[in-house]
Amino acid sequence: MCKQAPSKIARHPAVNDVIARAITAAGVPVTKEPVGLARLDGKRPDGLTLIPWQVGKPLTWDVTVVSTLADSYLHSTSNSAGSAAETASVRKESKYSPFLQITYSNRLH
């Protein structure tokens, strides 16, 4: 948790709710913070569709909120627009890379 950006805590559930409501409005039921879908470290995605989305698998999502004014991003964001988002994207891809490899290998077979 970043002590310099307390509003980040409030924005995460708000964004997660918007995503869940949008998918539900499209007629697809969802569950937030699904049980039984945990990584090795015990963390889990923010949501999951309750019906298959593609290739017989549900859609999952995991919200990331970054603060461009956080000490950890301030140097890079003052030099390059979008650098906080890019860093967060790389971290997110790394976080879920084991799942992506499973998904891609299953598509090939």
trRosetta pair geometry for C-beta under 8 A, 3 or more apart (Angstrom, degrees):
i j d omega theta_ij theta_ji phi_ij phi_ji
1 8 7.9 168 -152 82 70 120
1 9 6.9 19 -140 -75 111 111
2 5 4.5 18 101 39 124 96
2 6 7.9 -138 92 -61 74 40
2 8 6.0 49 49 29 112 151
2 67 6.2 -147 89 31 156 130
2 70 4.8 -51 -154 -124 152 123
2 71 7.8 -179 -150 23 108 83
2 72 7.4 -110 -107 12 121 114
3 6 7.2 5 -159 -62 38 85
4 67 7.1 -173 100 100 93 147
4 69 6.7 -138 141 118 115 89
4 70 5.3 141 75 -124 121 60
4 71 5.8 133 -8 -19 158 88
5 8 4.4 55 126 -21 107 116
5 67 3.5 -135 -115 -30 160 169
5 69 6.4 142 -81 73 109 92
5 70 5.1 -58 -15 -75 130 94
6 9 5.9 -35 -174 15 57 113
6 10 7.7 45 140 -6 71 99
7 10 5.5 -55 -159 40 53 109
7 11 6.1 53 145 -26 78 106
7 67 7.7 115 65 -95 90 124
8 11 5.7 -57 -144 35 32 111
8 12 6.7 42 159 -33 64 98
8 65 5.1 164 -156 113 83 118
8 66 7.6 2 -125 -138 125 12
8 67 5.3 -87 -67 -42 121 113
8 70 7.9 20 -47 -64 148 123
9 12 6.5 -48 -158 16 27 112
10 13 7.1 -65 -165 40 36 96
10 14 6.4 32 149 -18 68 118
11 14 5.4 -66 -149 42 37 115
11 15 6.0 35 159 -20 75 106
11 65 4.8 143 97 -139 116 156
12 15 6.2 -58 -148 36 26 105
12 16 6.3 25 155 -17 62 110
12 63 5.6 143 -156 108 73 126
12 65 4.9 -122 -76 4 76 131
13 16 5.3 -55 -143 40 36 116
13 17 6.1 42 156 -24 68 103
14 17 5.8 -52 -150 33 29 112
14 18 6.7 31 151 -20 62 103
15 18 5.6 -51 -151 32 35 114
15 19 6.6 34 152 -17 65 103
15 63 4.8 143 100 -148 117 139
15 65 6.4 166 8 -70 146 111
16 19 5.9 -55 -151 36 32 110
16 20 6.3 30 153 -17 65 109
16 32 6.5 87 158 -137 118 124
16 46 4.8 -121 -124 176 120 137
16 47 6.6 155 -164 -31 94 117
16 61 7.9 165 -129 105 74 114
16 63 4.8 -109 -70 -11 83 146
17 20 5.7 -56 -144 40 32 111
17 21 6.1 30 158 -18 67 109
18 21 5.9 -57 -144 39 27 109
18 22 6.3 28 156 -22 63 108
19 22 5.8 -57 -148 34 28 111
19 23 6.5 22 158 -13 64 107
19 46 7.6 74 67 106 141 128
19 47 6.5 180 106 31 118 151
19 61 5.6 -124 159 102 151 162
19 63 6.9 -160 -1 -72 143 110
20 23 6.1 -59 -149 39 28 106
20 24 6.1 27 155 -17 65 112
20 30 5.2 -149 -143 86 83 145
20 32 5.7 -33 -89 -69 146 108
20 47 5.6 -157 -84 -113 96 155
21 24 5.6 -57 -142 42 30 112
21 25 6.1 37 156 -26 66 106
22 25 5.7 -51 -146 32 28 114
22 26 6.9 26 152 -17 59 104
23 26 5.7 -57 -158 34 35 112
23 28 5.0 -66 168 73 87 111
23 30 5.2 73 94 -45 129 135
23 47 7.8 160 30 139 151 142
23 49 6.4 -123 172 -92 139 99
23 59 7.5 -157 -130 81 142 134
24 27 7.8 87 178 -44 35 9
24 28 6.7 -107 -95 70 31 59
24 29 6.6 43 -117 -114 82 38
24 30 5.8 -96 -63 15 89 105
28 49 5.2 -30 161 -141 119 116
28 50 7.6 163 170 40 72 75
28 51 6.2 -122 -147 43 85 109
28 53 7.7 50 -152 -95 148 90
28 59 8.0 29 152 33 151 124
29 49 7.2 110 82 -163 50 66
29 50 4.3 -31 96 39 100 127
29 51 6.7 89 45 -13 86 96
30 47 5.4 12 176 -177 123 116
30 48 6.6 154 -157 80 77 39
30 49 5.4 -52 -99 -104 78 48
30 50 6.3 -161 -99 -14 21 89
31 34 5.1 91 97 -87 115 87
31 47 6.8 169 88 -150 43 70
31 48 5.5 -14 59 61 87 90
31 50 6.0 88 -17 -67 96 101
32 46 6.3 -28 -154 165 83 67
32 47 4.9 -36 -110 -95 59 89
33 44 6.2 94 -157 92 65 120
33 45 7.9 -167 -111 94 39 48
33 46 6.4 -31 -67 -149 64 40
33 47 7.3 -22 -27 -76 39 52
34 37 4.6 30 97 21 113 127
34 44 6.4 -139 66 165 67 133
34 45 7.0 10 31 65 100 89
34 47 7.1 93 -23 -152 96 27
34 48 4.2 2 -34 12 144 134
34 60 7.7 -92 20 -119 134 105
35 44 7.7 -47 -104 -113 27 174
37 44 5.4 98 87 -147 78 111
37 45 6.5 -45 119 26 123 96
37 48 6.3 124 7 -63 168 148
37 60 7.1 -165 160 -109 148 141
38 42 5.4 -17 -175 -145 132 32
38 43 6.7 139 -153 70 82 26
38 44 4.7 -63 -96 -73 66 97
39 42 7.1 -44 68 24 70 19
39 43 5.3 -4 36 61 112 80
39 44 7.1 -174 -1 -83 75 47
39 95 7.7 -85 -76 175 166 82
39 98 7.6 117 -138 57 102 129
39 99 7.9 -86 -98 -42 96 114
45 48 6.6 107 82 -58 121 88
45 60 4.4 73 87 173 169 116
45 61 6.2 134 173 76 119 28
45 62 4.3 -98 -137 -69 81 95
46 61 5.7 -48 62 100 100 78
46 62 5.2 140 1 -118 92 43
46 63 5.0 23 -20 5 164 90
47 60 6.7 166 90 -153 52 57
47 61 5.0 0 57 51 98 94
48 58 5.1 49 -177 131 90 140
48 59 7.2 162 -151 84 47 50
48 60 5.0 -14 -99 -102 76 80
48 61 8.0 -165 -69 19 39 66
49 52 7.7 99 102 -139 118 3
49 53 5.3 104 49 -57 149 109
49 58 4.5 -169 64 -160 81 94
49 59 4.5 52 -3 42 121 87
49 60 7.8 -118 7 -66 73 43
50 58 7.0 23 -79 -118 10 132
51 58 7.1 130 80 -105 24 89
52 55 7.9 -134 -175 77 114 35
52 56 4.8 -52 -138 -151 145 33
52 57 6.1 69 -141 31 87 14
52 58 6.1 -95 -111 -70 38 54
53 57 6.5 -42 45 92 85 60
53 58 5.6 79 -7 -156 101 31
53 59 3.8 80 -52 -37 166 92
54 57 6.4 -26 73 55 60 84
54 59 7.3 69 7 -71 92 88
55 103 7.9 120 75 -164 148 89
55 106 7.4 123 153 112 138 109
55 107 6.1 -65 -120 -98 157 91
57 103 7.2 -115 50 -124 174 103
62 92 6.9 170 90 -146 118 110
62 95 7.8 -123 109 104 160 137
62 96 7.3 177 22 -57 146 132
64 88 5.0 158 141 176 138 122
64 91 7.8 145 -135 81 152 110
64 92 5.6 -102 -36 -73 150 127
66 70 7.2 -100 -176 12 74 131
66 73 6.5 101 171 -56 115 159
66 84 4.6 178 130 158 137 110
66 85 6.5 -169 46 -81 137 50
66 87 7.5 127 -127 73 160 99
66 88 4.6 -124 -44 -58 137 141
67 70 4.3 104 79 -33 102 98
67 73 6.9 168 90 38 58 135
67 84 7.5 -108 87 -168 25 153
68 73 5.7 -109 -142 117 39 133
68 74 7.6 101 156 -94 56 52
68 77 4.4 149 -165 -148 94 164
68 84 4.7 -138 -100 -5 71 154
69 73 7.5 20 31 74 10 105
69 74 6.3 34 -157 -90 37 96
69 77 7.8 -90 -67 73 36 151
70 73 4.9 63 64 22 90 100
70 74 6.7 -144 84 -37 38 85
70 84 7.8 117 38 -128 103 130
71 74 5.7 -36 -133 2 29 121
73 76 5.8 -73 -164 51 58 101
73 77 5.1 44 148 -20 94 117
73 83 7.1 161 -163 101 92 95
73 84 4.2 38 -158 -101 143 105
73 87 6.8 -162 -110 45 99 147
74 77 6.0 -62 -134 43 24 104
74 78 6.1 25 166 -22 63 110
75 78 6.2 -61 -152 32 23 108
75 79 6.9 4 156 -4 59 113
76 79 6.0 -72 -155 44 34 103
76 80 6.1 -41 174 44 73 101
76 83 4.0 -136 145 128 108 146
76 84 6.9 147 89 -61 111 63
76 87 6.9 94 89 -38 161 135
77 80 7.1 -87 -121 65 26 59
77 81 7.5 50 -157 -112 67 33
77 83 5.3 -150 -81 55 54 105
77 84 5.1 3 -74 -33 117 105
79 83 7.2 31 71 -20 82 155
80 83 4.3 87 86 -48 104 119
82 85 5.1 -56 -163 44 67 113
82 86 5.7 70 139 -26 86 103
83 86 5.4 -53 -143 38 36 114
83 87 6.2 38 157 -20 67 104
84 87 5.8 -53 -149 36 30 111
84 88 6.3 29 153 -17 63 108
85 88 5.6 -56 -146 39 31 112
85 89 6.2 37 153 -24 65 106
86 89 5.5 -52 -148 33 31 115
86 90 6.6 31 154 -18 64 103
87 90 5.9 -53 -151 34 31 110
87 91 6.5 31 152 -16 64 106
88 91 5.7 -55 -149 38 33 112
88 92 6.2 34 153 -21 67 107
89 92 5.7 -54 -145 35 30 111
89 93 6.4 30 156 -18 64 105
90 93 5.9 -53 -147 36 30 111
90 94 6.4 30 153 -17 63 108
91 94 5.7 -59 -151 39 30 112
91 95 6.2 37 151 -28 66 106
92 95 5.4 -50 -147 30 32 117
92 96 6.6 0 164 7 65 108
93 96 6.6 -75 -147 52 26 88
93 97 6.2 54 154 -64 65 91
93 100 7.8 -9 -159 -13 72 154
94 97 5.6 -24 -143 -16 30 120
96 99 4.9 -50 -173 42 81 115
96 100 5.9 85 128 -27 88 99
97 100 5.4 -54 -141 37 37 113
97 101 6.3 41 161 -23 68 102
98 101 6.0 -53 -151 32 30 112
98 102 6.8 30 152 -17 62 105
99 102 5.7 -54 -153 35 36 112
99 103 6.3 35 151 -19 68 107
100 103 5.6 -54 -146 38 34 112
100 104 6.1 29 158 -15 68 107
101 104 6.0 -55 -141 40 28 106
101 105 6.1 24 160 -15 64 110
102 105 6.1 -60 -145 40 26 106
102 106 6.3 25 157 -19 63 109
103 106 5.9 -59 -149 35 27 110
103 107 6.6 28 153 -22 63 105
104 107 5.7 -52 -151 30 34 113
104 108 6.8 32 153 -21 64 105
105 108 5.8 -54 -153 32 36 112
105 109 6.8 22 155 -12 66 109
106 109 6.2 -65 -150 39 34 103
